[in-house]
């Protein structure tokens, strides 16, 4: 049986906003390398865009599941 404080901490999901923040930094870095410095790194661009979408969908899932 969970107590009230344990229940509050286990229901909080901070994964989405943290993932959005970190992946937006990486996505910006990849886009600047792609278009400003002409050093294409498509693997990083694809990976960061997937992480960004995963964070957005995680936030949306927790928002609408309540």
ZIPE-V117504 format. One line per field, one symbol per residue. ss: DSSP state (H for helix, E for strand, - for the rest). burial: + if it has 16 or more other C-alpha atoms within 10 Angstrom, else -. A space follows every 10 residues. Layout:
BEGIN
ss: ???
burial: ???
END
This chain:
BEGIN
ss: ---HHHHHHH H---HHHHHH HHHHHHHHHH HHHHH----- -HHHHHHHHH HHHHHHHHHH HHHH--
burial: ---------- -----+--++ --++-++--+ +-+------- ----+--++- ++-++--++- ------
END
